[in-house]
Amino acid sequence: MDSVEINVNKSIDYSDIGIKNEPVQFENYNQEGWEFYLSNKKMFSSKELDLIEPTMKCKKLPDMFYGFNRFLIVNRSLDILIDFNAIDMLNFASFMERGEHLEKTAINFASKENKDCLQKIELTKEPCTNLKTIYYIPSELKVQFADKWKLVKVERDDIEKRDPVMDWTFSTPYMGTITNLSDSVIWTNTNKKGDNKPKFTIVPTIEEIPVNRLGPDNPIQHYSDVRFFDDELCDNGHCTGNIRYNIIIIFLLIINNII
């Protein structure tokens, strides 16, 4: 697998919906067999937004959408690709999409110390075969006057009450898309791995990220911030979807802040 050929530019292709694929320059960093690729480009134009919106699983796109931005983690010898992209991140704002990837045997519970920011999902001891398994759900956010608005009685026959289908704040439980490298579009080899391909599972663990290893004698080697979307929530606040990563050991932090 060390001689595997890849082309990371193939990870960004919108030609099938009429969006011109612009040349993308990826930054690259390698460490101990892991390769990190990222691109930071301008946001989509209004025309590009109109073309991609019908293909999305969320009903509305943020005002600023960075569809040409990508963050890829590759390990050729282990046949692993971890892909972070704006489309998959936003699709998890759809309640239906969340339901499809919620592990069926998972137990939803409110963590006391985190009850104001998220709902955790406790996984069973059995490995999860769904690689997009959700293990937390962002808590419901409300604008300042939401409770007062609910008390207002409006008697009109032309007003239809609809059930919400997506998170209007674009909060997302997305933690990356994991696949075999040899199954991805960036794999350029003609031969595919056979039956020896590893079957990835998600297994609950009590291991923690060793943050204590950070220090003057073990500094961060590389840092970057990849932006995926921004929105002002109709003047009710601001949200941003991005990923920040530090390379020393592998730190992956998905950020989706509501201010």
C-alpha positions as CSV (number, residue, x, y, z in Angstrom):
1,M,0.0,0.0,0.0
2,D,3.0,2.4,0.4
3,S,3.2,2.7,-3.4
4,V,-0.4,3.8,-3.6
5,E,-1.1,6.7,-6.0
6,I,-3.6,9.4,-5.0
7,N,-5.0,12.6,-6.5
8,V,-6.6,14.7,-3.8
9,N,-8.0,17.2,-6.4
10,K,-10.5,14.5,-7.3
11,S,-12.1,15.0,-3.9
12,I,-13.6,18.2,-5.2
13,D,-15.8,17.7,-8.3
14,Y,-19.1,19.5,-9.0
15,S,-19.1,19.1,-12.8
16,D,-22.2,16.8,-12.7
17,I,-24.3,19.7,-11.5
18,G,-22.8,22.3,-13.8
19,I,-20.3,24.0,-11.4
20,K,-16.9,24.5,-13.0
21,N,-14.1,22.8,-11.1
22,E,-11.5,25.4,-10.4
23,P,-7.9,24.3,-9.8
24,V,-7.4,23.8,-6.1
25,Q,-4.0,24.1,-4.4
26,F,-3.8,21.8,-1.4
27,E,-1.5,22.4,1.6
28,N,0.2,19.2,2.7
29,Y,1.8,18.0,5.9
30,N,3.1,14.5,6.7
31,Q,3.7,12.8,10.0
32,E,4.5,9.2,10.9
33,G,2.6,7.7,7.9
34,W,-0.3,10.1,8.1
35,E,-0.8,12.7,5.4
36,F,-2.9,15.9,5.9
37,Y,-4.3,17.8,3.0
38,L,-6.3,21.0,3.2
39,S,-7.7,23.6,0.8
40,N,-9.0,27.1,1.7
41,K,-10.7,29.0,-1.1
42,K,-13.3,31.6,-1.7
43,M,-17.0,31.0,-0.9
44,F,-19.5,29.8,-3.6
45,S,-21.1,32.5,-5.8
46,S,-24.9,32.9,-5.8
47,K,-25.1,31.0,-9.0
48,E,-23.1,28.1,-7.6
49,L,-25.4,28.1,-4.5
50,D,-28.5,27.8,-6.7
51,L,-27.0,24.8,-8.5
52,I,-25.9,22.9,-5.4
53,E,-28.9,23.6,-3.1
54,P,-31.3,21.1,-4.7
55,T,-28.8,18.3,-4.2
56,M,-28.5,18.9,-0.4
57,K,-30.4,17.0,2.2
58,C,-30.8,20.2,4.4
59,K,-33.6,22.5,3.1
60,K,-31.6,25.7,3.2
61,L,-28.0,26.6,2.7
62,P,-26.1,29.1,4.8
63,D,-25.4,32.5,3.4
64,M,-21.7,31.7,3.0
65,F,-20.8,28.2,1.7
66,Y,-17.2,27.2,1.0
67,G,-17.7,24.2,-1.2
68,F,-14.2,24.1,-2.5
69,N,-12.7,23.7,1.0
70,R,-11.6,20.3,2.1
71,F,-9.6,18.6,4.8
72,L,-8.3,15.1,4.2
73,I,-6.4,12.7,6.4
74,V,-4.8,9.8,4.5
75,N,-2.9,6.7,5.7
76,R,-1.9,4.7,2.6
77,S,-0.5,1.6,4.5
78,L,-3.7,1.3,6.5
79,D,-6.0,2.1,3.6
80,I,-7.7,4.8,5.5
81,L,-9.3,8.1,4.3
82,I,-11.0,10.6,6.7
83,D,-12.7,13.3,4.7
84,F,-14.1,16.6,6.2
85,N,-16.2,18.6,3.8
86,A,-19.0,21.2,3.8
87,I,-21.7,19.0,2.1
88,D,-21.6,16.1,4.6
89,M,-21.3,18.6,7.5
90,L,-24.4,20.5,6.5
91,N,-26.4,17.4,5.5
92,F,-26.3,16.4,9.2
93,A,-28.4,19.5,10.0
94,S,-31.2,17.5,8.5
95,F,-33.2,15.6,11.1
96,M,-33.8,12.7,8.7
97,E,-30.1,12.4,7.9
98,R,-29.3,12.3,11.6
99,G,-31.9,9.6,12.2
100,E,-30.5,7.4,9.4
101,H,-27.0,7.5,11.0
102,L,-28.1,7.2,14.7
103,E,-26.9,3.8,15.9
104,K,-30.1,1.8,16.5
105,T,-28.8,0.4,19.8
106,A,-27.6,3.7,21.1
107,I,-29.1,5.3,24.2
108,N,-29.7,9.0,24.2
109,F,-29.1,10.7,27.6
110,A,-28.4,14.2,28.9
111,S,-25.0,14.7,30.5
112,K,-25.3,16.9,33.6
113,E,-22.1,18.8,32.9
114,N,-23.0,19.2,29.2
115,K,-26.7,19.5,29.3
116,D,-26.7,23.1,28.1
117,C,-24.7,22.4,24.9
118,L,-25.4,18.9,23.7
119,Q,-27.2,15.6,24.1
120,K,-24.9,12.7,24.3
121,I,-25.5,9.2,22.9
122,E,-24.2,6.3,24.9
123,L,-23.0,3.5,22.6
124,T,-23.3,-0.1,23.6
125,K,-20.1,-2.2,23.9
126,E,-20.8,-3.7,20.5
127,P,-18.8,-2.2,17.6
128,C,-20.8,0.1,15.3
129,T,-20.7,-0.9,11.7
130,N,-22.2,2.4,10.5
131,L,-19.1,4.6,9.9
132,K,-21.2,7.8,10.2
133,T,-22.6,6.8,13.6
134,I,-23.7,9.9,15.6
135,Y,-22.7,9.9,19.2
136,Y,-24.0,13.3,20.2
137,I,-26.9,15.6,19.1
138,P,-26.6,19.4,19.4
139,S,-29.2,20.8,21.8
140,E,-32.1,22.8,20.5
141,L,-31.4,26.5,20.3
142,K,-34.0,29.3,20.6
143,V,-34.0,33.0,19.9
144,Q,-34.5,35.4,22.8
145,F,-38.2,35.8,22.3
146,A,-39.1,32.3,21.3
147,D,-41.1,31.5,24.5
148,K,-43.1,34.8,24.1
149,W,-43.9,34.0,20.5
150,K,-45.4,30.6,21.5
151,L,-47.9,32.4,23.8
152,V,-49.2,34.5,21.0
153,K,-52.6,33.1,19.7
154,V,-53.3,33.6,16.1
155,E,-56.7,32.5,14.7
156,R,-56.2,32.2,11.0
157,D,-57.2,29.4,8.6
158,D,-54.4,30.2,6.1
159,I,-51.6,29.5,8.5
160,E,-50.2,25.9,8.3
161,K,-48.3,24.4,11.1
162,R,-45.3,22.4,9.9
163,D,-43.0,20.1,11.7
164,P,-39.3,21.1,11.6
165,V,-37.2,19.1,9.3
166,M,-33.8,20.6,10.0
167,D,-31.7,22.5,12.6
168,W,-32.2,26.1,11.6
169,T,-28.9,27.1,13.3
170,F,-27.0,24.5,11.1
171,S,-25.6,22.9,14.3
172,T,-24.3,19.5,13.2
173,P,-23.0,16.3,14.9
174,Y,-20.8,15.6,11.9
175,M,-17.3,14.2,12.8
176,G,-15.9,13.4,9.4
177,T,-16.5,10.8,6.7
178,I,-14.4,7.6,7.1
179,T,-13.8,5.3,4.2
180,N,-11.3,2.9,2.8
181,L,-8.8,4.9,0.7
182,S,-9.1,2.3,-2.1
183,D,-12.8,2.9,-2.3
184,S,-12.4,6.7,-2.7
185,V,-12.3,8.9,-5.7
186,I,-8.8,10.1,-4.9
187,W,-7.4,6.6,-5.3
188,T,-5.8,6.5,-8.8
189,N,-4.5,3.0,-8.8
190,T,-6.2,0.6,-11.3
191,N,-6.0,-2.3,-8.9
192,K,-8.3,-2.5,-5.9
193,K,-7.6,-4.2,-2.6
194,G,-9.3,-7.5,-2.3
195,D,-10.7,-9.4,0.6
196,N,-7.9,-8.2,2.9
197,K,-9.5,-4.8,3.0
198,P,-10.0,-3.9,6.7
199,K,-13.6,-3.5,7.9
200,F,-13.7,-0.4,10.0
201,T,-15.9,-0.3,13.1
202,I,-16.5,2.3,15.7
203,V,-15.8,1.1,19.2
204,P,-16.6,3.0,22.5
205,T,-13.4,3.7,24.5
206,I,-12.4,5.4,27.7
207,E,-9.1,6.6,26.2
208,E,-8.7,10.4,26.1
209,I,-6.6,12.7,23.8
210,P,-3.3,13.1,25.7
211,V,-3.5,16.9,25.9
212,N,-0.9,16.8,28.6
213,R,1.7,16.0,26.0
214,L,1.5,19.6,24.7
215,G,4.2,21.8,26.1
216,P,7.4,23.7,25.3
217,D,9.3,20.5,24.9
218,N,6.7,19.0,22.5
219,P,5.3,22.0,20.5
220,I,2.5,22.0,17.9
221,Q,4.1,21.3,14.5
222,H,1.3,22.5,12.3
223,Y,-2.0,24.3,12.7
224,S,-4.7,25.3,10.4
225,D,-8.4,26.3,10.3
226,V,-10.6,25.2,7.4
227,R,-13.9,27.1,7.0
228,F,-17.0,25.4,5.6
229,F,-19.8,27.8,6.1
230,D,-21.1,31.0,7.9
231,D,-24.6,32.4,8.4
232,E,-26.1,35.2,10.4
233,L,-29.3,33.3,11.1
234,C,-31.6,36.1,9.8
235,D,-30.0,38.6,12.2
236,N,-30.6,36.3,15.2
237,G,-26.9,35.5,15.8
238,H,-24.1,34.0,14.0
239,C,-22.9,30.4,13.3
240,T,-19.8,29.0,11.6
241,G,-18.9,25.5,10.6
242,N,-15.2,24.8,10.4
243,I,-12.5,22.4,11.5
244,R,-9.3,23.3,13.4
245,Y,-6.5,20.9,13.7
246,N,-3.2,20.8,15.5
247,I,-0.5,18.2,14.6
248,I,1.6,16.9,17.3
249,I,-0.4,13.8,18.0
250,I,-3.6,13.8,16.0
251,F,-6.0,16.4,17.4
252,L,-9.3,16.8,15.5
253,L,-11.8,19.3,16.7
254,I,-15.0,20.1,14.9
255,I,-16.2,23.6,15.7
256,N,-19.8,24.7,15.2
257,N,-20.2,27.8,17.3
258,I,-23.4,29.7,17.9
259,I,-22.7,33.2,19.3
